[in-house]
Amino acid sequence: MQIQVNTSNGIENKETLERWAHEYLNEALARFNQEITRIEVQLSDENSGKKGAADKRCMLEARLNGHAPLAVNHHAPTQDEAFRGATQRLLNLLDHTLGKLDRHEHRARETIRKDPSIVQ
């Protein structure tokens, strides 16, 4: 899984942030390793240095094998909270989306109920 981190001008320590984001996302999304090809992280300071209730924004976009990309946003007072919140939202979305795909694929499989020699 490839991870790309993009930041706005108000975000500092980009190299440290990239290392931490890579480790955190690899651990948090480990069970989806086979389905995800790339994660794009967008961190921004919404009001450029002024303090506010939710001025940091994190957008995560997951590129999946053979499916449309999934994206989530989370606003929070700190960069860390925004990143962790967006990661949790992405986990929920992946669970929901990939779980739904599994259910649909399961219905398309052959079952013994369709075998006339077994059904009486």
QUIGIDA-V33076 format. One record per run of one state. SS is the DSSP state (H for helix, E for strand, C for the rest). FROM is the first residue (numbers start at 1). TO is the last residue. If there is no record, write none. Layout:
SS_FROM_TO ; SS_FROM_TO
This chain:
C_1_1 ; E_2_7 ; C_8_13 ; H_14_28 ; C_29_29 ; H_30_32 ; C_33_35 ; E_36_45 ; C_46_55 ; E_56_64 ; C_65_69 ; E_70_76 ; C_77_78 ; H_79_108 ; C_109_111 ; H_112_114 ; C_115_120
